[in-house]
Amino acid sequence: MGKQPVKMRAVVYALSPFQQKIMSGLWKDLPGKISHKVSENWISATLLLTPLVGTYTYVQNYKENEKLEHRY
C-alpha cells in the first residue's frame, strides 16, 4: 500500500507566432473611429482646442514683438 507514481498528461497551450495579433482591433479603421469621435464630441473638442490655440498664438506673437522691441 505504498505510493505508486501515476503518469499524467500535460496540456500545453501555445499561440503560433504567425497568428498572433496583439492589438489589431485598435488600429483597424482608425480614421473612421477618430472622425466618429470628433463628430460626436465636436463641442468638447472645440472647447478644448480653442484655449490651446489661442494661448499658443498669443505666446508666439508676444515673443515676436519682444524680439522686435530689442532690435534697435
CHARMM internal coordinates of N, CA and C (Angstrom, degrees):
IC EDIT
DIST 1 N 1 CA 1.4386
DIST 1 CA 1 C 1.5276
ANGL 1 N 1 CA 1 C 111.16
DIST 1 C 2 N 1.2541
ANGL 1 CA 1 C 2 N 116.51
DIHE 1 N 1 CA 1 C 2 N 41.20
DIST 2 N 2 CA 1.4621
ANGL 1 C 2 N 2 CA 120.27
DIHE 1 CA 1 C 2 N 2 CA 177.66
DIST 2 CA 2 C 1.5184
ANGL 2 N 2 CA 2 C 111.02
DIHE 1 C 2 N 2 CA 2 C -90.79
DIST 2 C 3 N 1.2952
ANGL 2 CA 2 C 3 N 114.88
DIHE 2 N 2 CA 2 C 3 N 177.60
DIST 3 N 3 CA 1.4656
ANGL 2 C 3 N 3 CA 119.96
DIHE 2 CA 2 C 3 N 3 CA 179.26
DIST 3 CA 3 C 1.5183
ANGL 3 N 3 CA 3 C 109.27
DIHE 2 C 3 N 3 CA 3 C -79.15
DIST 3 C 4 N 1.3056
ANGL 3 CA 3 C 4 N 115.44
DIHE 3 N 3 CA 3 C 4 N 132.36
DIST 4 N 4 CA 1.4544
ANGL 3 C 4 N 4 CA 119.99
DIHE 3 CA 3 C 4 N 4 CA 177.86
DIST 4 CA 4 C 1.5249
ANGL 4 N 4 CA 4 C 108.88
DIHE 3 C 4 N 4 CA 4 C -116.32
DIST 4 C 5 N 1.3152
ANGL 4 CA 4 C 5 N 117.51
DIHE 4 N 4 CA 4 C 5 N 136.54
DIST 5 N 5 CA 1.4676
ANGL 4 C 5 N 5 CA 119.48
DIHE 4 CA 4 C 5 N 5 CA 179.55
DIST 5 CA 5 C 1.5293
ANGL 5 N 5 CA 5 C 111.49
DIHE 4 C 5 N 5 CA 5 C -66.43
DIST 5 C 6 N 1.2920
ANGL 5 CA 5 C 6 N 115.02
DIHE 5 N 5 CA 5 C 6 N 138.70
DIST 6 N 6 CA 1.4604
ANGL 5 C 6 N 6 CA 121.56
DIHE 5 CA 5 C 6 N 6 CA 179.97
DIST 6 CA 6 C 1.5225
ANGL 6 N 6 CA 6 C 107.83
DIHE 5 C 6 N 6 CA 6 C -115.69
DIST 6 C 7 N 1.3289
ANGL 6 CA 6 C 7 N 117.04
DIHE 6 N 6 CA 6 C 7 N 130.62
DIST 7 N 7 CA 1.4563
ANGL 6 C 7 N 7 CA 120.29
DIHE 6 CA 6 C 7 N 7 CA 178.11
DIST 7 CA 7 C 1.5220
ANGL 7 N 7 CA 7 C 109.02
DIHE 6 C 7 N 7 CA 7 C -79.26
DIST 7 C 8 N 1.3163
ANGL 7 CA 7 C 8 N 114.88
DIHE 7 N 7 CA 7 C 8 N 130.60
DIST 8 N 8 CA 1.4671
ANGL 7 C 8 N 8 CA 120.60
DIHE 7 CA 7 C 8 N 8 CA 178.17
DIST 8 CA 8 C 1.5184
ANGL 8 N 8 CA 8 C 108.73
DIHE 7 C 8 N 8 CA 8 C -120.95
DIST 8 C 9 N 1.2898
ANGL 8 CA 8 C 9 N 114.80
DIHE 8 N 8 CA 8 C 9 N 147.00
DIST 9 N 9 CA 1.4583
ANGL 8 C 9 N 9 CA 119.68
DIHE 8 CA 8 C 9 N 9 CA 175.71
DIST 9 CA 9 C 1.5224
ANGL 9 N 9 CA 9 C 108.65
DIHE 8 C 9 N 9 CA 9 C -97.71
DIST 9 C 10 N 1.2994
ANGL 9 CA 9 C 10 N 115.41
DIHE 9 N 9 CA 9 C 10 N 134.13
DIST 10 N 10 CA 1.4647
ANGL 9 C 10 N 10 CA 120.34
DIHE 9 CA 9 C 10 N 10 CA 178.71
DIST 10 CA 10 C 1.5223
ANGL 10 N 10 CA 10 C 109.02
DIHE 9 C 10 N 10 CA 10 C -99.05
DIST 10 C 11 N 1.2967
ANGL 10 CA 10 C 11 N 115.19
DIHE 10 N 10 CA 10 C 11 N 138.93
DIST 11 N 11 CA 1.4559
ANGL 10 C 11 N 11 CA 120.99
DIHE 10 CA 10 C 11 N 11 CA 176.33
DIST 11 CA 11 C 1.5226
ANGL 11 N 11 CA 11 C 107.19
DIHE 10 C 11 N 11 CA 11 C -101.72
DIST 11 C 12 N 1.3118
ANGL 11 CA 11 C 12 N 115.57
DIHE 11 N 11 CA 11 C 12 N 123.74
DIST 12 N 12 CA 1.4598
ANGL 11 C 12 N 12 CA 120.78
DIHE 11 CA 11 C 12 N 12 CA -178.60
DIST 12 CA 12 C 1.5184
ANGL 12 N 12 CA 12 C 107.86
DIHE 11 C 12 N 12 CA 12 C -114.71
DIST 12 C 13 N 1.3250
ANGL 12 CA 12 C 13 N 115.09
DIHE 12 N 12 CA 12 C 13 N 124.09
DIST 13 N 13 CA 1.4526
ANGL 12 C 13 N 13 CA 120.87
DIHE 12 CA 12 C 13 N 13 CA 177.53
DIST 13 CA 13 C 1.5178
ANGL 13 N 13 CA 13 C 108.13
DIHE 12 C 13 N 13 CA 13 C -102.53
DIST 13 C 14 N 1.3034
ANGL 13 CA 13 C 14 N 116.96
DIHE 13 N 13 CA 13 C 14 N 132.95
DIST 14 N 14 CA 1.4588
ANGL 13 C 14 N 14 CA 121.42
DIHE 13 CA 13 C 14 N 14 CA 179.05
DIST 14 CA 14 C 1.5222
ANGL 14 N 14 CA 14 C 109.03
DIHE 13 C 14 N 14 CA 14 C -145.90
DIST 14 C 15 N 1.3080
ANGL 14 CA 14 C 15 N 114.61
DIHE 14 N 14 CA 14 C 15 N 152.95
DIST 15 N 15 CA 1.4531
ANGL 14 C 15 N 15 CA 120.69
DIHE 14 CA 14 C 15 N 15 CA 176.12
DIST 15 CA 15 C 1.5172
ANGL 15 N 15 CA 15 C 108.78
DIHE 14 C 15 N 15 CA 15 C -102.16
DIST 15 C 16 N 1.2866
ANGL 15 CA 15 C 16 N 115.14
DIHE 15 N 15 CA 15 C 16 N 140.17
DIST 16 N 16 CA 1.4524
ANGL 15 C 16 N 16 CA 119.63
DIHE 15 CA 15 C 16 N 16 CA 176.82
DIST 16 CA 16 C 1.5229
ANGL 16 N 16 CA 16 C 108.73
DIHE 15 C 16 N 16 CA 16 C -70.69
DIST 16 C 17 N 1.3296
ANGL 16 CA 16 C 17 N 118.65
DIHE 16 N 16 CA 16 C 17 N 136.31
DIST 17 N 17 CA 1.4724
ANGL 16 C 17 N 17 CA 119.19
DIHE 16 CA 16 C 17 N 17 CA 178.98
DIST 17 CA 17 C 1.5202
ANGL 17 N 17 CA 17 C 112.37
DIHE 16 C 17 N 17 CA 17 C -66.41
DIST 17 C 18 N 1.3200
ANGL 17 CA 17 C 18 N 117.78
DIHE 17 N 17 CA 17 C 18 N -15.11
DIST 18 N 18 CA 1.4508
ANGL 17 C 18 N 18 CA 120.54
DIHE 17 CA 17 C 18 N 18 CA -179.96
DIST 18 CA 18 C 1.5266
ANGL 18 N 18 CA 18 C 112.11
DIHE 17 C 18 N 18 CA 18 C -88.95
DIST 18 C 19 N 1.3167
ANGL 18 CA 18 C 19 N 118.51
DIHE 18 N 18 CA 18 C 19 N -10.30
DIST 19 N 19 CA 1.4584
ANGL 18 C 19 N 19 CA 120.58
DIHE 18 CA 18 C 19 N 19 CA -176.67
DIST 19 CA 19 C 1.5204
ANGL 19 N 19 CA 19 C 112.95
DIHE 18 C 19 N 19 CA 19 C -120.14
DIST 19 C 20 N 1.3168
ANGL 19 CA 19 C 20 N 117.69
DIHE 19 N 19 CA 19 C 20 N 12.80
DIST 20 N 20 CA 1.4568
ANGL 19 C 20 N 20 CA 119.42
DIHE 19 CA 19 C 20 N 20 CA 179.76
DIST 20 CA 20 C 1.5203
ANGL 20 N 20 CA 20 C 109.51
DIHE 19 C 20 N 20 CA 20 C -81.65
DIST 20 C 21 N 1.3100
ANGL 20 CA 20 C 21 N 115.35
DIHE 20 N 20 CA 20 C 21 N 125.86
DIST 21 N 21 CA 1.4585
ANGL 20 C 21 N 21 CA 121.22
DIHE 20 CA 20 C 21 N 21 CA 175.83
DIST 21 CA 21 C 1.5213
ANGL 21 N 21 CA 21 C 106.14
DIHE 20 C 21 N 21 CA 21 C -127.38
DIST 21 C 22 N 1.3073
ANGL 21 CA 21 C 22 N 115.25
DIHE 21 N 21 CA 21 C 22 N 95.50
DIST 22 N 22 CA 1.4616
ANGL 21 C 22 N 22 CA 120.23
DIHE 21 CA 21 C 22 N 22 CA -171.80
DIST 22 CA 22 C 1.5286
ANGL 22 N 22 CA 22 C 111.50
DIHE 21 C 22 N 22 CA 22 C -68.81
DIST 22 C 23 N 1.3103
ANGL 22 CA 22 C 23 N 117.08
DIHE 22 N 22 CA 22 C 23 N -57.63
DIST 23 N 23 CA 1.4591
ANGL 22 C 23 N 23 CA 120.26
DIHE 22 CA 22 C 23 N 23 CA -175.16
DIST 23 CA 23 C 1.5204
ANGL 23 N 23 CA 23 C 110.91
DIHE 22 C 23 N 23 CA 23 C -128.59
DIST 23 C 24 N 1.3027
ANGL 23 CA 23 C 24 N 117.52
DIHE 23 N 23 CA 23 C 24 N 43.66
DIST 24 N 24 CA 1.4653
ANGL 23 C 24 N 24 CA 120.00
DIHE 23 CA 23 C 24 N 24 CA -175.82
DIST 24 CA 24 C 1.5257
ANGL 24 N 24 CA 24 C 111.83
DIHE 23 C 24 N 24 CA 24 C -67.24
DIST 24 C 25 N 1.3040
ANGL 24 CA 24 C 25 N 117.92
DIHE 24 N 24 CA 24 C 25 N -33.96
DIST 25 N 25 CA 1.4551
ANGL 24 C 25 N 25 CA 120.79
DIHE 24 CA 24 C 25 N 25 CA -179.61
DIST 25 CA 25 C 1.5115
ANGL 25 N 25 CA 25 C 113.66
DIHE 24 C 25 N 25 CA 25 C -68.01
DIST 25 C 26 N 1.3271
ANGL 25 CA 25 C 26 N 116.81
DIHE 25 N 25 CA 25 C 26 N -23.76
DIST 26 N 26 CA 1.4602
ANGL 25 C 26 N 26 CA 120.44
DIHE 25 CA 25 C 26 N 26 CA -179.25
DIST 26 CA 26 C 1.5219
ANGL 26 N 26 CA 26 C 111.29
DIHE 25 C 26 N 26 CA 26 C -72.29
DIST 26 C 27 N 1.3190
ANGL 26 CA 26 C 27 N 116.99
DIHE 26 N 26 CA 26 C 27 N -38.11
DIST 27 N 27 CA 1.4656
ANGL 26 C 27 N 27 CA 120.67
DIHE 26 CA 26 C 27 N 27 CA -174.37
DIST 27 CA 27 C 1.5243
ANGL 27 N 27 CA 27 C 112.44
DIHE 26 C 27 N 27 CA 27 C -92.68
DIST 27 C 28 N 1.3174
ANGL 27 CA 27 C 28 N 117.85
DIHE 27 N 27 CA 27 C 28 N -11.72
DIST 28 N 28 CA 1.4598
ANGL 27 C 28 N 28 CA 120.08
DIHE 27 CA 27 C 28 N 28 CA -177.73
DIST 28 CA 28 C 1.5257
ANGL 28 N 28 CA 28 C 109.35
DIHE 27 C 28 N 28 CA 28 C -72.62
DIST 28 C 29 N 1.3197
ANGL 28 CA 28 C 29 N 117.04
DIHE 28 N 28 CA 28 C 29 N 126.93
DIST 29 N 29 CA 1.4677
ANGL 28 C 29 N 29 CA 124.17
DIHE 28 CA 28 C 29 N 29 CA 178.36
DIST 29 CA 29 C 1.5229
ANGL 29 N 29 CA 29 C 111.72
DIHE 28 C 29 N 29 CA 29 C 57.65
DIST 29 C 30 N 1.3279
ANGL 29 CA 29 C 30 N 116.84
DIHE 29 N 29 CA 29 C 30 N 43.80
DIST 30 N 30 CA 1.4659
ANGL 29 C 30 N 30 CA 121.27
DIHE 29 CA 29 C 30 N 30 CA -178.12
DIST 30 CA 30 C 1.5336
ANGL 30 N 30 CA 30 C 112.79
DIHE 29 C 30 N 30 CA 30 C -63.89
DIST 30 C 31 N 1.3384
ANGL 30 CA 30 C 31 N 120.64
DIHE 30 N 30 CA 30 C 31 N -45.75
DIST 31 N 31 CA 1.4739
ANGL 30 C 31 N 31 CA 118.80
DIHE 30 CA 30 C 31 N 31 CA 178.26
DIST 31 CA 31 C 1.5302
ANGL 31 N 31 CA 31 C 112.83
DIHE 30 C 31 N 31 CA 31 C -61.07
DIST 31 C 32 N 1.3165
ANGL 31 CA 31 C 32 N 116.67
DIHE 31 N 31 CA 31 C 32 N -36.89
DIST 32 N 32 CA 1.4666
ANGL 31 C 32 N 32 CA 119.53
DIHE 31 CA 31 C 32 N 32 CA 178.26
DIST 32 CA 32 C 1.5167
ANGL 32 N 32 CA 32 C 112.09
DIHE 31 C 32 N 32 CA 32 C -65.75
DIST 32 C 33 N 1.3321
ANGL 32 CA 32 C 33 N 115.86
DIHE 32 N 32 CA 32 C 33 N -40.01
DIST 33 N 33 CA 1.4656
ANGL 32 C 33 N 33 CA 119.68
DIHE 32 CA 32 C 33 N 33 CA 178.21
DIST 33 CA 33 C 1.5232
ANGL 33 N 33 CA 33 C 111.23
DIHE 32 C 33 N 33 CA 33 C -65.45
DIST 33 C 34 N 1.3360
ANGL 33 CA 33 C 34 N 116.47
DIHE 33 N 33 CA 33 C 34 N -41.87
DIST 34 N 34 CA 1.4643
ANGL 33 C 34 N 34 CA 119.83
DIHE 33 CA 33 C 34 N 34 CA -178.87
DIST 34 CA 34 C 1.5264
ANGL 34 N 34 CA 34 C 110.36
DIHE 33 C 34 N 34 CA 34 C -65.56
DIST 34 C 35 N 1.3281
ANGL 34 CA 34 C 35 N 116.76
DIHE 34 N 34 CA 34 C 35 N -44.52
DIST 35 N 35 CA 1.4707
ANGL 34 C 35 N 35 CA 118.97
DIHE 34 CA 34 C 35 N 35 CA -179.84
DIST 35 CA 35 C 1.5291
ANGL 35 N 35 CA 35 C 111.22
DIHE 34 C 35 N 35 CA 35 C -65.03
DIST 35 C 36 N 1.3245
ANGL 35 CA 35 C 36 N 116.80
DIHE 35 N 35 CA 35 C 36 N -35.19
DIST 36 N 36 CA 1.4709
ANGL 35 C 36 N 36 CA 120.42
DIHE 35 CA 35 C 36 N 36 CA 177.86
DIST 36 CA 36 C 1.5242
ANGL 36 N 36 CA 36 C 110.70
DIHE 35 C 36 N 36 CA 36 C -65.44
DIST 36 C 37 N 1.3420
ANGL 36 CA 36 C 37 N 116.37
DIHE 36 N 36 CA 36 C 37 N -43.82
DIST 37 N 37 CA 1.4656
ANGL 36 C 37 N 37 CA 119.62
DIHE 36 CA 36 C 37 N 37 CA 179.26
DIST 37 CA 37 C 1.5231
ANGL 37 N 37 CA 37 C 111.52
DIHE 36 C 37 N 37 CA 37 C -65.00
DIST 37 C 38 N 1.3368
ANGL 37 CA 37 C 38 N 117.16
DIHE 37 N 37 CA 37 C 38 N -40.75
DIST 38 N 38 CA 1.4649
ANGL 37 C 38 N 38 CA 120.22
DIHE 37 CA 37 C 38 N 38 CA -179.61
DIST 38 CA 38 C 1.5218
ANGL 38 N 38 CA 38 C 110.08
DIHE 37 C 38 N 38 CA 38 C -67.55
DIST 38 C 39 N 1.3296
ANGL 38 CA 38 C 39 N 117.72
DIHE 38 N 38 CA 38 C 39 N -41.01
DIST 39 N 39 CA 1.4627
ANGL 38 C 39 N 39 CA 119.18
DIHE 38 CA 38 C 39 N 39 CA -179.82
DIST 39 CA 39 C 1.5237
ANGL 39 N 39 CA 39 C 111.23
DIHE 38 C 39 N 39 CA 39 C -67.68
DIST 39 C 40 N 1.3231
ANGL 39 CA 39 C 40 N 117.20
DIHE 39 N 39 CA 39 C 40 N -31.00
DIST 40 N 40 CA 1.4727
ANGL 39 C 40 N 40 CA 119.60
DIHE 39 CA 39 C 40 N 40 CA 176.52
DIST 40 CA 40 C 1.5252
ANGL 40 N 40 CA 40 C 111.27
DIHE 39 C 40 N 40 CA 40 C -73.38
DIST 40 C 41 N 1.3271
ANGL 40 CA 40 C 41 N 117.01
DIHE 40 N 40 CA 40 C 41 N -38.14
DIST 41 N 41 CA 1.4684
ANGL 40 C 41 N 41 CA 121.27
DIHE 40 CA 40 C 41 N 41 CA -171.11
DIST 41 CA 41 C 1.5240
ANGL 41 N 41 CA 41 C 111.95
DIHE 40 C 41 N 41 CA 41 C -118.60
DIST 41 C 42 N 1.3236
ANGL 41 CA 41 C 42 N 118.80
DIHE 41 N 41 CA 41 C 42 N 40.49
DIST 42 N 42 CA 1.4562
ANGL 41 C 42 N 42 CA 119.73
DIHE 41 CA 41 C 42 N 42 CA -175.16
DIST 42 CA 42 C 1.5226
ANGL 42 N 42 CA 42 C 112.06
DIHE 41 C 42 N 42 CA 42 C -68.41
DIST 42 C 43 N 1.3266
ANGL 42 CA 42 C 43 N 117.73
DIHE 42 N 42 CA 42 C 43 N -30.00
DIST 43 N 43 CA 1.4695
ANGL 42 C 43 N 43 CA 119.72
DIHE 42 CA 42 C 43 N 43 CA 178.34
DIST 43 CA 43 C 1.5259
ANGL 43 N 43 CA 43 C 110.04
DIHE 42 C 43 N 43 CA 43 C -66.83
DIST 43 C 44 N 1.3238
ANGL 43 CA 43 C 44 N 116.47
DIHE 43 N 43 CA 43 C 44 N -45.90
DIST 44 N 44 CA 1.4614
ANGL 43 C 44 N 44 CA 119.85
DIHE 43 CA 43 C 44 N 44 CA 178.86
DIST 44 CA 44 C 1.5278
ANGL 44 N 44 CA 44 C 110.85
DIHE 43 C 44 N 44 CA 44 C -64.77
DIST 44 C 45 N 1.3327
ANGL 44 CA 44 C 45 N 117.21
DIHE 44 N 44 CA 44 C 45 N -39.44
DIST 45 N 45 CA 1.4585
ANGL 44 C 45 N 45 CA 120.41
DIHE 44 CA 44 C 45 N 45 CA 179.05
DIST 45 CA 45 C 1.5281
ANGL 45 N 45 CA 45 C 110.77
DIHE 44 C 45 N 45 CA 45 C -64.01
DIST 45 C 46 N 1.3392
ANGL 45 CA 45 C 46 N 116.54
DIHE 45 N 45 CA 45 C 46 N -39.91
DIST 46 N 46 CA 1.4614
ANGL 45 C 46 N 46 CA 120.24
DIHE 45 CA 45 C 46 N 46 CA 178.29
DIST 46 CA 46 C 1.5194
ANGL 46 N 46 CA 46 C 111.12
DIHE 45 C 46 N 46 CA 46 C -65.60
DIST 46 C 47 N 1.3240
ANGL 46 CA 46 C 47 N 116.15
DIHE 46 N 46 CA 46 C 47 N -43.06
DIST 47 N 47 CA 1.4604
ANGL 46 C 47 N 47 CA 119.48
DIHE 46 CA 46 C 47 N 47 CA 179.86
DIST 47 CA 47 C 1.5275
ANGL 47 N 47 CA 47 C 111.93
DIHE 46 C 47 N 47 CA 47 C -67.20
DIST 47 C 48 N 1.3077
ANGL 47 CA 47 C 48 N 117.28
DIHE 47 N 47 CA 47 C 48 N -25.91
DIST 48 N 48 CA 1.4616
ANGL 47 C 48 N 48 CA 120.36
DIHE 47 CA 47 C 48 N 48 CA 177.22
DIST 48 CA 48 C 1.5217
ANGL 48 N 48 CA 48 C 111.18
DIHE 47 C 48 N 48 CA 48 C -80.70
DIST 48 C 49 N 1.3197
ANGL 48 CA 48 C 49 N 117.37
DIHE 48 N 48 CA 48 C 49 N -45.06
DIST 49 N 49 CA 1.4613
ANGL 48 C 49 N 49 CA 120.75
DIHE 48 CA 48 C 49 N 49 CA -171.86
DIST 49 CA 49 C 1.5274
ANGL 49 N 49 CA 49 C 113.78
DIHE 48 C 49 N 49 CA 49 C -79.78
DIST 49 C 50 N 1.3283
ANGL 49 CA 49 C 50 N 118.42
DIHE 49 N 49 CA 49 C 50 N -30.26
DIST 50 N 50 CA 1.4615
ANGL 49 C 50 N 50 CA 120.45
DIHE 49 CA 49 C 50 N 50 CA -177.57
DIST 50 CA 50 C 1.5254
ANGL 50 N 50 CA 50 C 112.67
DIHE 49 C 50 N 50 CA 50 C -60.74
DIST 50 C 51 N 1.3402
ANGL 50 CA 50 C 51 N 120.52
DIHE 50 N 50 CA 50 C 51 N -49.26
DIST 51 N 51 CA 1.4674
ANGL 50 C 51 N 51 CA 118.62
DIHE 50 CA 50 C 51 N 51 CA 177.19
DIST 51 CA 51 C 1.5311
ANGL 51 N 51 CA 51 C 112.64
DIHE 50 C 51 N 51 CA 51 C -64.30
DIST 51 C 52 N 1.3180
ANGL 51 CA 51 C 52 N 117.38
DIHE 51 N 51 CA 51 C 52 N -34.95
DIST 52 N 52 CA 1.4640
ANGL 51 C 52 N 52 CA 119.04
DIHE 51 CA 51 C 52 N 52 CA 179.97
DIST 52 CA 52 C 1.5281
ANGL 52 N 52 CA 52 C 111.12
DIHE 51 C 52 N 52 CA 52 C -66.11
DIST 52 C 53 N 1.3186
ANGL 52 CA 52 C 53 N 116.69
DIHE 52 N 52 CA 52 C 53 N -47.02
DIST 53 N 53 CA 1.4647
ANGL 52 C 53 N 53 CA 120.39
DIHE 52 CA 52 C 53 N 53 CA 179.96
DIST 53 CA 53 C 1.5226
ANGL 53 N 53 CA 53 C 110.32
DIHE 52 C 53 N 53 CA 53 C -66.34
DIST 53 C 54 N 1.3271
ANGL 53 CA 53 C 54 N 117.35
DIHE 53 N 53 CA 53 C 54 N -40.43
DIST 54 N 54 CA 1.4582
ANGL 53 C 54 N 54 CA 120.79
DIHE 53 CA 53 C 54 N 54 CA 178.78
DIST 54 CA 54 C 1.5176
ANGL 54 N 54 CA 54 C 112.37
DIHE 53 C 54 N 54 CA 54 C -63.12
DIST 54 C 55 N 1.3208
ANGL 54 CA 54 C 55 N 116.99
DIHE 54 N 54 CA 54 C 55 N -43.18
DIST 55 N 55 CA 1.4592
ANGL 54 C 55 N 55 CA 121.02
DIHE 54 CA 54 C 55 N 55 CA 179.13
DIST 55 CA 55 C 1.5226
ANGL 55 N 55 CA 55 C 110.59
DIHE 54 C 55 N 55 CA 55 C -65.13
DIST 55 C 56 N 1.3282
ANGL 55 CA 55 C 56 N 117.20
DIHE 55 N 55 CA 55 C 56 N -43.27
DIST 56 N 56 CA 1.4605
ANGL 55 C 56 N 56 CA 121.04
DIHE 55 CA 55 C 56 N 56 CA 179.67
DIST 56 CA 56 C 1.5303
ANGL 56 N 56 CA 56 C 110.70
DIHE 55 C 56 N 56 CA 56 C -62.05
DIST 56 C 57 N 1.3260
ANGL 56 CA 56 C 57 N 116.60
DIHE 56 N 56 CA 56 C 57 N -43.74
DIST 57 N 57 CA 1.4674
ANGL 56 C 57 N 57 CA 120.84
DIHE 56 CA 56 C 57 N 57 CA 179.84
DIST 57 CA 57 C 1.5255
ANGL 57 N 57 CA 57 C 110.53
DIHE 56 C 57 N 57 CA 57 C -64.46
DIST 57 C 58 N 1.3206
ANGL 57 CA 57 C 58 N 116.78
DIHE 57 N 57 CA 57 C 58 N -42.53
DIST 58 N 58 CA 1.4689
ANGL 57 C 58 N 58 CA 121.03
DIHE 57 CA 57 C 58 N 58 CA 178.91
DIST 58 CA 58 C 1.5278
ANGL 58 N 58 CA 58 C 111.12
DIHE 57 C 58 N 58 CA 58 C -61.04
DIST 58 C 59 N 1.3192
ANGL 58 CA 58 C 59 N 116.79
DIHE 58 N 58 CA 58 C 59 N -45.13
DIST 59 N 59 CA 1.4620
ANGL 58 C 59 N 59 CA 120.49
DIHE 58 CA 58 C 59 N 59 CA -178.24
DIST 59 CA 59 C 1.5274
ANGL 59 N 59 CA 59 C 110.80
DIHE 58 C 59 N 59 CA 59 C -65.38
DIST 59 C 60 N 1.3198
ANGL 59 CA 59 C 60 N 117.10
DIHE 59 N 59 CA 59 C 60 N -42.18
DIST 60 N 60 CA 1.4681
ANGL 59 C 60 N 60 CA 119.59
DIHE 59 CA 59 C 60 N 60 CA 179.17
DIST 60 CA 60 C 1.5268
ANGL 60 N 60 CA 60 C 110.51
DIHE 59 C 60 N 60 CA 60 C -64.04
DIST 60 C 61 N 1.3245
ANGL 60 CA 60 C 61 N 117.51
DIHE 60 N 60 CA 60 C 61 N -41.32
DIST 61 N 61 CA 1.4625
ANGL 60 C 61 N 61 CA 121.38
DIHE 60 CA 60 C 61 N 61 CA 178.56
DIST 61 CA 61 C 1.5305
ANGL 61 N 61 CA 61 C 110.53
DIHE 60 C 61 N 61 CA 61 C -65.35
DIST 61 C 62 N 1.3190
ANGL 61 CA 61 C 62 N 117.34
DIHE 61 N 61 CA 61 C 62 N -41.98
DIST 62 N 62 CA 1.4651
ANGL 61 C 62 N 62 CA 121.82
DIHE 61 CA 61 C 62 N 62 CA 179.80
DIST 62 CA 62 C 1.5242
ANGL 62 N 62 CA 62 C 110.73
DIHE 61 C 62 N 62 CA 62 C -62.51
DIST 62 C 63 N 1.3346
ANGL 62 CA 62 C 63 N 116.13
DIHE 62 N 62 CA 62 C 63 N -44.46
DIST 63 N 63 CA 1.4670
ANGL 62 C 63 N 63 CA 119.77
DIHE 62 CA 62 C 63 N 63 CA 179.55
DIST 63 CA 63 C 1.5254
ANGL 63 N 63 CA 63 C 111.29
DIHE 62 C 63 N 63 CA 63 C -63.95
DIST 63 C 64 N 1.3098
ANGL 63 CA 63 C 64 N 116.81
DIHE 63 N 63 CA 63 C 64 N -40.30
DIST 64 N 64 CA 1.4652
ANGL 63 C 64 N 64 CA 120.47
DIHE 63 CA 63 C 64 N 64 CA -179.97
DIST 64 CA 64 C 1.5216
ANGL 64 N 64 CA 64 C 110.71
DIHE 63 C 64 N 64 CA 64 C -65.81
DIST 64 C 65 N 1.3428
ANGL 64 CA 64 C 65 N 116.06
DIHE 64 N 64 CA 64 C 65 N -42.66
DIST 65 N 65 CA 1.4761
ANGL 64 C 65 N 65 CA 118.92
DIHE 64 CA 64 C 65 N 65 CA 178.59
DIST 65 CA 65 C 1.5189
ANGL 65 N 65 CA 65 C 111.17
DIHE 64 C 65 N 65 CA 65 C -65.63
DIST 65 C 66 N 1.3181
ANGL 65 CA 65 C 66 N 118.34
DIHE 65 N 65 CA 65 C 66 N -36.63
DIST 66 N 66 CA 1.4566
ANGL 65 C 66 N 66 CA 121.47
DIHE 65 CA 65 C 66 N 66 CA 179.09
DIST 66 CA 66 C 1.5213
ANGL 66 N 66 CA 66 C 110.20
DIHE 65 C 66 N 66 CA 66 C -66.75
DIST 66 C 67 N 1.3321
ANGL 66 CA 66 C 67 N 117.33
DIHE 66 N 66 CA 66 C 67 N -38.56
DIST 67 N 67 CA 1.4600
ANGL 66 C 67 N 67 CA 120.83
DIHE 66 CA 66 C 67 N 67 CA 176.89
DIST 67 CA 67 C 1.5285
ANGL 67 N 67 CA 67 C 110.49
DIHE 66 C 67 N 67 CA 67 C -63.32
DIST 67 C 68 N 1.3309
ANGL 67 CA 67 C 68 N 116.07
DIHE 67 N 67 CA 67 C 68 N -41.52
DIST 68 N 68 CA 1.4622
ANGL 67 C 68 N 68 CA 119.70
DIHE 67 CA 67 C 68 N 68 CA -178.38
DIST 68 CA 68 C 1.5273
ANGL 68 N 68 CA 68 C 111.56
DIHE 67 C 68 N 68 CA 68 C -70.20
DIST 68 C 69 N 1.3383
ANGL 68 CA 68 C 69 N 118.65
DIHE 68 N 68 CA 68 C 69 N -30.71
DIST 69 N 69 CA 1.4621
ANGL 68 C 69 N 69 CA 121.80
DIHE 68 CA 68 C 69 N 69 CA 177.50
DIST 69 CA 69 C 1.5231
ANGL 69 N 69 CA 69 C 111.39
DIHE 68 C 69 N 69 CA 69 C -62.52
DIST 69 C 70 N 1.3041
ANGL 69 CA 69 C 70 N 117.09
DIHE 69 N 69 CA 69 C 70 N -41.07
DIST 70 N 70 CA 1.4658
ANGL 69 C 70 N 70 CA 121.27
DIHE 69 CA 69 C 70 N 70 CA -175.42
DIST 70 CA 70 C 1.5326
ANGL 70 N 70 CA 70 C 112.34
DIHE 69 C 70 N 70 CA 70 C -91.15
DIST 70 C 71 N 1.3146
ANGL 70 CA 70 C 71 N 115.40
DIHE 70 N 70 CA 70 C 71 N 12.53
DIST 71 N 71 CA 1.4519
ANGL 70 C 71 N 71 CA 118.55
DIHE 70 CA 70 C 71 N 71 CA -175.85
DIST 71 CA 71 C 1.5095
ANGL 71 N 71 CA 71 C 111.68
DIHE 70 C 71 N 71 CA 71 C -71.74
DIST 71 C 72 N 1.3462
ANGL 71 CA 71 C 72 N 117.95
DIHE 71 N 71 CA 71 C 72 N -41.28
DIST 72 N 72 CA 1.4670
ANGL 71 C 72 N 72 CA 120.43
DIHE 71 CA 71 C 72 N 72 CA -176.84
DIST 72 CA 72 C 1.4845
ANGL 72 N 72 CA 72 C 111.30
DIHE 71 C 72 N 72 CA 72 C -105.77
END
COOR INIT
IC SEED 1 N 1 CA 1 C
IC BUILD
